[in-house]
Amino acid sequence: MYKLIICDLDETLICLDRTLTQRNIDAIKALRPLGVKFVPATGRPYSSVQGTLRDLGLYDQEDEYVVSYNGGAITENKGNKLLYYQGLPFDTANELYKRALDYDVCIHVYAADMVYLYRYCHNEKQYLNNRMEVTEIHDQDLEFLRSQKIVKILYTNPDYAYLEQLEKQVSDLTGQCDVSYSSNRYLEFNHKGVNKGEGLRRLAGLLNIDIKDTMAIGDNINDLTMIQAAGLGVGVANTVENMKPLCDFITEGDCDHSGVAEAIEKFVLQAAQ
C-alpha cells in the first residue's frame, strides 16, 4: 500500500472556486488511521496553505508535512518547522527581475516570509484572492532583498505561447535554474535541482519511505517531476493534454469533481478494506 501521497493544490485538490469538495476532505482524513501521509505540494509559500491544512485536519500537526515553493521548502506542520530551504542566487534572481521589467508580465518575487509583486494587475488580483497575501512593489531592482533568501521568480501572463517566448529570451540567465509552468499563467524559475520531484525524494528520504511506495497527484507542468518520480503518478482529468501520456493514471474527475478522492479511494482506501 502507498505510504505517502503528495498532491498539488491549485486546480488539482482545490476547486476553481477555491473550495474543497467534501469527498476530497473525507478521503484525505481517512488516510491518517491507515498511517498514510498526505502532503500538499504547492508553488505557493507554506504560510499560504494553513487554511487548507485546517480543512484537512492537518494544521499544526506533528509528523505531517508540506512541500512548498515547488520543492524549495519542506516544513513540518507543527509550528511550520522549516526542514529544508533552497533559494536562487541573488544575482540570478535580480537579473530575471530586471529583465522582466521590459516584458508584458506581472512579476512575483518569493522571499522567505513575503511574496512581492511588480505590476500587480487586476487579473492577477482576482486570481490570487483568498490564495495568498502579497505586497506590491515598484522597485527597478531587488537590492532591498539582497540580505534575504529569494526562493523563486515568476513571470505571469495568461498567454502561454508568450511565456514560452520569454523562456527563450532569458535562456542566458537560466543555466542555474529549474524552469517550469503552472496554472496556465505562470513561468517559474527555481534554483537548479529544486522541483516537486526532488521535494518528494527528499521528504521520502527523511521519512525512510521507499519512493515506490509514494503516489503523486497533479495537473500541470510543475507537477510532472513528482508524477514521474513517484511510484504511481496520477493526473486529474483537467491535467494539461501534453502531460497526460506521461502519467500512470488519469482520473475521471477533474479538480471540481473530486479527482483526488477518486485516486485515493481506488489505490489506497479500497486496497485497505
DRENLO-582695 format. One line per 3 residues: number of its first residue (from 1); their letters; for each residue x, y, z of C-alpha. Coordinates in steps of 0.001 Angstrom, whole numbers. Layout:
N
NUM = A = X:Y:Z | ...
***
This chain:
273
1 = MYK = 0:0:0 | 1158:3534:-683 | 2586:5226:2408
4 = LII = 2919:8816:1200 | 659:10783:-1157 | 1974:14114:-2388
7 = CDL = -613:16314:-4077 | -693:19627:-5892 | -3204:22172:-4584
10 = DET = -4493:24738:-7104 | -6510:23157:-9937 | -5821:19660:-8513
13 = LIC = -7101:19358:-4940 | -8622:22849:-4795 | -11630:23630:-6980
16 = LDR = -11665:26551:-9374 | -13835:28462:-6884 | -11051:27919:-4272
19 = TLT = -13036:25442:-2155 | -12516:21768:-1333 | -15094:19114:-2098
22 = QRN = -16351:17139:890 | -15433:13916:-883 | -11794:15064:-1120
25 = IDA = -11768:16061:2550 | -13272:12743:3664 | -10857:10664:1570
28 = IKA = -7815:12521:2894 | -8988:12271:6514 | -9471:8525:6037
31 = LRP = -5742:8153:5325 | -4455:9062:8799 | -5870:5994:10635
34 = LGV = -4082:3899:7987 | -758:5624:8649 | -668:7091:5144
37 = KFV = 689:10630:4931 | -994:13237:2736 | 1424:16022:1799
40 = PAT = 319:19158:-78 | 2840:20232:-2709 | 2485:23762:-3991
43 = GRP = 4353:26516:-5732 | 2958:28900:-3130 | 4561:29656:274
46 = YSS = 3830:27255:3133 | 2241:30148:5024 | -479:30327:2353
49 = VQG = -1737:26758:2835 | -2740:26989:6507 | -6454:27247:5722
52 = TLR = -6280:24127:3561 | -4436:22276:6328 | -7213:23241:8760
55 = DLG = -9858:21879:6377 | -7944:18602:6089 | -7262:18176:9812
58 = LYD = -3512:18567:9263 | -2981:22043:10702 | -151:22306:13261
61 = QED = 195:18517:13396 | 3451:16785:14269 | 4899:14419:11666
64 = EYV = 2773:15943:8899 | 4380:17982:6137 | 4106:20493:3283
67 = VSY = 6324:20792:223 | 6146:24411:-951 | 7800:26833:-3397
70 = NGG = 7845:23977:-5974 | 10168:21978:-3716 | 12159:24960:-2477
73 = AIT = 10993:24326:1087 | 9840:21399:3210 | 8132:22159:6516
76 = ENK = 6669:20108:9313 | 3165:21388:10024 | 3750:21649:13780
79 = GNK = 4861:25238:14178 | 5731:25440:10462 | 9133:23971:11328
82 = LLY = 11420:24527:8345 | 13316:21334:7457 | 14726:22376:4079
85 = YQG = 15042:25634:2134 | 16874:26366:-1123 | 16707:29748:-2841
88 = LPF = 18020:31289:-6047 | 21409:33029:-6176 | 20655:36713:-5614
91 = DTA = 22305:37878:-8837 | 20254:35417:-10907 | 17006:36475:-9230
94 = NEL = 17853:40150:-9646 | 18647:39786:-13354 | 15466:37794:-14001
97 = YKR = 13519:40546:-12280 | 15197:43420:-14138 | 14852:41670:-17490
100 = ALD = 11115:41209:-16910 | 10555:44937:-16392 | 10524:45210:-20192
103 = YDV = 8090:42305:-20665 | 4300:42240:-20515 | 4199:40286:-17256
106 = CIH = 3324:40608:-13603 | 6457:39617:-11677 | 6315:37524:-8494
109 = VYA = 9296:37529:-6142 | 9116:34843:-3445 | 11128:35629:-322
112 = ADM = 11024:33549:2846 | 8243:35494:4546 | 6561:37511:1796
115 = VYL = 5630:37414:-1879 | 6335:40703:-3666 | 4543:41610:-6888
118 = YRY = 5526:44138:-9523 | 2854:45292:-11992 | 56:43832:-9866
121 = CHN = -2728:43884:-12449 | -6455:43417:-11861 | -6468:39953:-13430
124 = EKQ = -3762:38740:-11054 | -5511:40279:-8045 | -8625:38292:-8922
127 = YLN = -6656:35065:-9316 | -4757:35451:-6038 | -7770:36489:-3971
130 = NRM = -8047:34102:-992 | -4930:32239:-2142 | -2106:34184:-518
133 = EVT = -1072:37556:850 | 1271:39691:-1250 | 2976:43073:-1146
136 = EIH = 3003:45282:-4234 | 6351:46861:-5172 | 7551:49375:-7770
139 = DQD = 11320:48892:-7457 | 13544:48680:-10528 | 15732:46013:-8934
142 = LEF = 15770:43703:-5906 | 18509:45395:-3889 | 16060:45772:-995
145 = LRS = 16080:41961:-712 | 19846:41408:-1003 | 20103:40287:2626
148 = QKI = 17213:37817:2267 | 16869:34478:508 | 14800:34652:-2677
151 = VKI = 13377:31220:-3361 | 11908:31822:-6828 | 10823:34298:-9500
154 = LYT = 7599:34027:-11538 | 6503:35711:-14746 | 2714:35928:-15114
157 = NPD = 739:36174:-18344 | -2287:34063:-19402 | -804:33779:-22924
160 = YAY = 1135:30504:-22677 | 2829:30989:-26056 | 4119:34370:-24927
163 = LEQ = 5620:32814:-21783 | 7355:30199:-23935 | 8912:33031:-25962
166 = LEK = 10109:34691:-22774 | 11711:31470:-21572 | 13862:31505:-24707
169 = QVS = 14712:35178:-24255 | 16080:34633:-20749 | 17827:31342:-21511
172 = DLT = 21198:33028:-20919 | 20145:33511:-17279 | 18635:30114:-16556
175 = GQC = 21612:27767:-16665 | 21405:27505:-12881 | 17591:27369:-12784
178 = DVS = 14836:24792:-12846 | 12177:26226:-15184 | 8538:25134:-15123
181 = YSS = 4985:26263:-15880 | 1869:26225:-13711 | -1788:27263:-13586
184 = NRY = -1691:28066:-17324 | -382:31532:-16412 | 2998:31214:-14673
187 = LEF = 6567:30771:-15895 | 8560:29801:-12813 | 12281:29966:-12019
190 = NHK = 13696:27990:-9084 | 17259:27081:-8194 | 18695:24255:-10318
193 = GVN = 17571:20951:-8849 | 14622:22486:-6998 | 11350:20986:-8194
196 = KGE = 8471:18986:-6779 | 10052:15688:-7795 | 13188:16403:-5786
199 = GLR = 10972:17630:-2947 | 9220:14264:-2939 | 12512:12351:-2991
202 = RLA = 13932:14471:-186 | 10845:14072:2020 | 10579:10336:1343
205 = GLL = 14233:10028:2366 | 13635:11959:5580 | 10714:9640:6399
208 = NID = 12514:6447:5309 | 9772:5710:2786 | 10728:3881:-416
211 = IKD = 9894:6005:-3454 | 7944:3072:-4915 | 5524:3435:-2002
214 = TMA = 4584:7011:-2949 | 1802:8466:-5081 | 1856:11919:-6697
217 = IGD = -1220:13762:-7991 | -1156:16900:-10131 | -2414:18745:-13181
220 = NIN = 325:20924:-14680 | 3909:21005:-15866 | 5392:21938:-12494
223 = DLT = 3853:18696:-11141 | 5449:16470:-13770 | 8711:15849:-11923
226 = MIQ = 6890:14466:-8874 | 4462:12466:-11035 | 7411:10831:-12770
229 = AAG = 9383:10356:-9528 | 6566:8694:-7564 | 5738:5018:-7526
232 = LGV = 2363:5993:-9028 | 1889:9228:-10954 | -1715:10439:-11233
235 = GVA = -3138:13286:-13272 | -6628:14632:-12620 | -8974:14941:-15597
238 = NTV = -8062:18605:-16190 | -4350:17817:-16490 | -2756:19646:-19435
241 = ENM = -3092:17448:-22510 | 580:17057:-23392 | 1270:15749:-19878
244 = KPL = -1452:13098:-19737 | 541:10415:-21629 | 3313:10809:-19033
247 = CDF = 1002:9925:-16121 | 356:6355:-14961 | -3341:7073:-14410
250 = ITE = -5819:9836:-15267 | -8875:10249:-13069 | -12371:10683:-14472
253 = GDC = -12980:13591:-12082 | -11330:16972:-12512 | -10408:19418:-9746
256 = DHS = -14068:20394:-9360 | -15265:16786:-9195 | -13042:15105:-6590
259 = GVA = -10367:13665:-8851 | -8007:13448:-5860 | -10519:11457:-3797
262 = EAI = -11071:9150:-6771 | -7363:8278:-6851 | -7131:7847:-3073
265 = EKF = -10198:5607:-2979 | -9044:3480:-5912 | -5417:2956:-4946
268 = VLQ = -5420:3182:-1131 | -8776:3011:617 | -10214:136:-1399
271 = AAQ = -6958:-1798:-1013 | -7140:-1350:2764 | -10614:-2873:3046
***
